[in-house]
Amino acid sequence: MLFRIAVATLIGSAVLSFMDAKAAGIALGIGGKSCAYWQSSPSRQAEGAIWILGYWSGFDDMEQNIQSVGQDIGEQGRIEEVKKTCDALPNISLSEATARTYWELWKRPAKRP
């Protein structure tokens, strides 16, 4: 129980401060690189897409979601949404862009067919 409280506190403070680039924390691999770096070559785009989906899965697991955030738009849709965030803010890290996109999609109601 204490572990869950500690994790929830850590997550809550991270969510509140993720807009501050210095508070984004340390991301491994391409997640620590800028959005511009991610988009700079096809191989980096592929690497980043895989990284985004893994990071996204981690958010879902951490939030204990029954259904993945953005499930209605699929994997490619999630990547495209992160790309939109990156296009608007090319100097932020891929991890920050993914986190921002995740929480924006989390706040919206899921699209229905």
C-alpha positions in Angstrom: 0.0 0.0 0.0 2.8 2.4 0.9 4.5 1.6 -2.4 1.3 2.5 -4.3 1.0 5.8 -2.4 4.7 6.6 -3.2 4.2 5.8 -6.9 0.9 7.8 -7.0 2.7 10.8 -5.4 5.6 10.5 -7.9 3.2 10.2 -10.9 1.1 13.1 -9.6 4.1 15.4 -9.2 5.4 14.3 -12.6 2.1 15.0 -14.3 1.9 18.4 -12.7 5.4 19.4 -13.8 5.8 17.6 -17.1 5.4 20.9 -19.0 8.7 22.0 -17.5 11.4 20.4 -19.7 13.7 20.1 -16.7 11.1 18.1 -14.8 10.6 15.6 -17.6 13.1 13.3 -16.1 15.5 10.9 -17.8 14.3 9.0 -20.8 16.4 6.2 -22.3 17.2 5.8 -25.9 15.5 8.0 -28.5 13.0 9.1 -25.9 15.6 11.5 -24.5 16.2 13.1 -27.9 14.3 15.9 -29.4 11.3 15.6 -31.7 13.3 17.1 -34.5 15.9 14.3 -34.1 13.2 11.7 -34.2 11.9 13.0 -37.5 15.3 13.4 -39.1 15.5 10.1 -40.8 13.4 7.1 -41.7 15.3 4.8 -39.3 14.9 7.2 -36.4 11.2 7.5 -37.2 10.9 3.7 -37.0 12.9 3.6 -33.8 10.8 6.4 -32.3 7.5 4.8 -33.3 8.5 1.6 -31.4 9.7 3.7 -28.4 6.4 5.6 -28.3 4.3 2.5 -28.3 6.4 1.0 -25.5 6.3 4.2 -23.4 2.5 4.4 -24.1 2.0 0.8 -22.9 3.9 1.7 -19.7 1.6 4.6 -19.0 -1.4 2.3 -19.6 0.0 -0.2 -17.2 0.9 2.4 -14.6 -2.7 3.8 -14.8 -4.1 0.2 -14.7 -6.3 1.0 -17.6 -8.7 -1.7 -18.7 -8.5 -0.3 -22.2 -5.5 1.5 -23.7 -5.8 5.3 -24.0 -6.3 6.0 -27.7 -7.3 2.5 -28.5 -10.0 3.9 -30.7 -7.3 5.4 -33.0 -5.0 2.4 -33.0 -1.2 2.3 -32.9 -0.6 4.3 -36.0 -3.1 6.9 -34.7 -1.2 7.3 -31.5 2.1 7.8 -33.3 0.4 10.4 -35.6 -0.9 12.2 -32.6 2.6 12.3 -31.0 3.9 13.6 -34.4 1.4 16.4 -34.3 2.7 17.4 -30.8 6.2 17.2 -32.1 5.4 19.3 -35.2 4.1 22.0 -32.9 7.1 21.7 -30.5 10.1 20.2 -32.3 12.6 21.0 -29.5 10.9 19.1 -26.8 12.0 15.5 -26.1 10.1 12.6 -27.6 9.3 11.4 -24.1 7.7 14.7 -23.2 5.8 14.9 -26.5 4.5 11.3 -25.9 3.5 12.2 -22.3 1.7 15.3 -23.4 -0.2 13.5 -26.1 -1.1 10.6 -23.8 -2.6 12.9 -21.2 -4.5 14.9 -23.8 -6.0 11.8 -25.2 -6.7 10.5 -21.7 -8.8 13.6 -21.0 -11.0 13.3 -24.1 -13.9 10.9 -24.4 -13.2 7.9 -26.6 -14.5 8.2 -30.2 -17.4 5.8 -30.8 -18.1 4.1 -34.2 
